[in-house]
Amino acid sequence: MPPDEQGNPPNGGREPRSDRWSDLDRPPLNAAALRRALVREGGLWTGIDLVQRTGSTNTDLVARAAAGQAAEGAVLVAEEQNAGRGRLDRTWTAPPRSGLFFSVLLEPAEVPVARWGWLPLLAGVAVATGLARAAGVDTALKWPNDLLVTVGGEERKAGGILAERAGPAGQDTVVIGIGINVTLREDELPVPTAGSLALAGARTTDRDTLLRAVLRSLEEWYGRWRTAGGDPAASGLQETYAAGSATLGRLVRAELPGDRSITGEAVAVDGDGRLVLATEDGVQEPVGAGDIVHLRPA
């Protein structure tokens, strides 16, 4: 069967029947059901496209935005990514249908660009909130954009977020990519510090249910933040992020561009979304970009 007019695979984005249920623990997503549940008049989500595999949903959606082929609220979901990207150009790969790999296009025109740095943190709050509701998993946030779960008493990374500016000339948009390990098994983990919702004891690993919950939560938090003109305090975002942070209150090392590093206690996330470190010298230094290493348990 040929793809439909949106270029999606037949059967509502499901795989051909011969291999559709090759892994009974990992059924395919139902694109048609997701659209019925999430795309509505007056809502944020304007379209949901599902592809079987791609290099990176972020790369694809950024390209669509640059070509003027995607509007705010576009969602691109892949059953498999083989060139997904995280921060610092790290790769993100996982077995087919073992997680949620998707990107969304946002255009917060009424929010000052100086406040757009909160969008990855907003996405983290939305994901954590959505997963808590749907899966009963306590997901903590490692600044700026890692999603942590507890497996066997240890913190494990179960997901990440990547935000990129996009859009045609004269039109600023942001593409936010989100990757979440859902059913990844212990022997499939790329590194020992990785985890998944299943390993963390999630009460459901139904990816349709989880994706709906996360996108609804993202719509809710984005709406609050946009209504507040991007003010992280007025929208409740700053307080909620701090409450769910796995980084605040810990001794950390910030590995910065240019081979510099700073060690100190993470004491706050400021109004610009930067992590504030209190160093041994008694200086409070904000960090706007860098890799954070937790040195002391919370």
Helices and strands as residue ranges (DSSP letters): H 10-13, H 17-20, H 31-38, E 47-51, H 57-66, E 74-78, E 84-85, G 87-89, E 91-92, E 99-106, G 113-118, H 119-135, E 140-142, E 146-151, E 154-166, E 173-181, G 186-188, H 207-227, H 237-243, E 251-256, E 260-269, E 275-278, E 284-287, E 291-294
